[in-house]
Each structure stands twice: as C-alpha cells, then as structure tokens.
C-alpha cells in the first residue's frame, strides 16, 4: 500500500494537565482520528490577554492522516479546556513506508472498514 506523503502529518496540541492530554489522546484514538499520540510535559512561555505566562503544560504529538484534519480539529475544540487551543499541523516530508501504511490503517474510519467487508 503506497501512500502519498503529503496526506500524513503531526498535529501539535498543548493541554493544561496530563489528565486532559490523556483524555484528548484517548478520544482521538477511539474516533480513529489519530494513529498514535505521544504525550510530553513541557514549559510554555506565552502572552495571553496582555499578560506573559510561564506554565507547565502537556504537549500532544498526534500522528494522523491530514485528510481528517477538520474532524480532528473539531473534536479537539469540543473537549479542550482552552478558549484558543494550539492545533497546528506539520506535514511529514519523509517517512518509513510501513509506518505510513500503519497510520493509514489506524485512521481509516469505521465506515470505510464496513464498506470493505
């Protein structure tokens, strides 16, 4: 199964806590909007409403099919605690074909799976 590299990417999202990051990750995996979500604690410095903040956050690194970005973004916005969450997609410029195939398999919608049967 040869995949178009341009359709795969990493989506970066920050969350206020580990629990929130885990909840977002679980939701995206269960909805088949992500193949894998890696979670890392980070320190963020940013300006919000005119004030500089230094906060501990959790970074989600979401591996996905970017053709599903609109649905992924909508799902994140639905459950995220931030008024304006970071949701940034970065394309995968090169990748192992077996790994890209795995992303494709994991992010196929349940509807597509049923159509193939």
N, C-alpha and C positions, 0 to 999 in steps of 0.2 A: 504494500500500500504506500505509494509515493504521495507525499503531502506538499502543498505549497507553503514554503516557509513564511510567507507574508501573513498567513492566517493565524499564526501562533504568536503568543506573547506572554509577557509577565506583567501583571497588574499589581501596582503598589497601593496599599491602603494602610493607614495608621489607625489604631484604636486606643481608647483610653485605658484599657486594662487587659490583662491576659484572658480573663473570663469573656470579655466582649470579643476579643480576637478569636478565641476558640469557637464561640457561638457563630460568628460570621463564617469562619472556615468550615465548620460542620454544615451550615446551611448551604453554602456554595457547592460543597462536595455532594451532599444529598440531592441537590437540584441538578446535578451534572453540569454545572456552570464552570466548574474548575476540576482539573485532573489532580492537582496537588496544591496545598497551601502550606508554606513554611512560615513559622512564627519566630520573631526575634525581639527581645527587649531592646529599646533604643532610647536615646535622649534627643529631644527635639527642641530647637530654638526657633520661635516664630512670632510674628506680630499678629494679634487678633484684637479687633476693636480698639486700635490705637495703643495697645499695651504689649510690651515684649514679654513672652512667656518662655520659661525653661521647664519642660515637662518630661516625665518618663512616659513613654508610650510603647505600644507593641506594633511592630511592622509586619504586615502580612505580605508575602510574596506569592502571588497567585499565578499558577501556570495554567493557561487556558487557550481555547480557540477564540481568537478575537472576533470571529463572526458572531459570537454570542455576547459581545461587549455590552450592548444596550440592555439586555436582560440581566447580565451580571451587575451592571451599574444600578439598575432599578432595584434589584434585590438587596444590594448593599445599602442603598439610601433608605429602603424600607425598614431595616433593622439597626442601622448605625445610630449611635447616640449623638454624634456631632451634627451641628447645623450645616456645616460645609465640610464633609469628609474628603480626605485625599483619595482620589480614584484616578490613577494615572496608568495608562497602558504603554508599555515599551515593546516594540517588535523584537522577535527572535530573528537575528540576522543569519545565524548558522546554528545547526543542532544535529545531534545524532538522529538518524532516521528512525531507528527503533524507538527512541524516546518520543519523537514527534508522533509516530504511529500510536504510541500508548496514550498520549494526550488526546489524539483524535478519538480513540476508543472510549476513553473515560468521559469525554464531553459530548458524546452523542446523546441526543435527547432520548428519553424513554419511548417517545412516539416513533422516532426513527427505528429503534430496536424492534418495536412491534410490527412496523411496516416490512421489515426484512424477514420476519418469521412466516 
